Amino acid sequence: MLQHFAAWPEPVREPLAERHLATWQSSSRENQNLYGKVAAELRHAPATPDVPLIVLTAMGQDATQAHLWSPELLREINKDKCALHAEMAAESSRGAQRILDNAGHGWLHEERADAVVQAVNDLISAARQ
């Protein structure tokens, strides 16, 4: 995990990795609610407002997922994820999907920080218009 944080300054690198691991462990427990409680909340949520929206879709190799699932299942998951993200982006007339082939789902923010920052900047610019 530390290789993902290699660009971070030495004093924060290890605490950041430790915090990430703790968060990952708690989110793993929270995922048990995903298909019951969370899915029901999403089904009953209000419509997406018509605001600037950018959906980043990580289509690259994700090491954690590669350890859990077969290549065939990963291809199917990515296909479905890409379609779902396209639908999400289309919920706003100012929505866009950006597909990132060189970032995995779990580390998008580290592997493609440039794309995340660009998306945030583009949303700020769009909101100001």
Stockholm file with secondary structure:
# STOCKHOLM 1.0

chainA/1-129         MLQHFAAWPEPVREPLAERHLATWQSSSRENQNLYGKVAAELRHAPATPDVPLIVLTAMGQDATQAHLWSPELLREINKDKCALHAEMAAESSRGAQRILDNAGHGWLHEERADAVVQAVNDLISAARQ
#=GR chainA/1-129 SS CGGGGTTSCHHHHHHHHHHHHHHHHHHHHHGGGIIIIIHHHHHTSCCCCSSCEEEEEECSCCHHHHHHSCHHHHHHHHHHHHHHHHHHHHTSTTEEEEEETTCCSTTHHHHTHHHHHHHHHHHHHHHHC
#=GC SS_cons         CGGGGTTSCHHHHHHHHHHHHHHHHHHHHHGGGIIIIIHHHHHTSCCCCSSCEEEEEECSCCHHHHHHSCHHHHHHHHHHHHHHHHHHHHTSTTEEEEEETTCCSTTHHHHTHHHHHHHHHHHHHHHHC
//
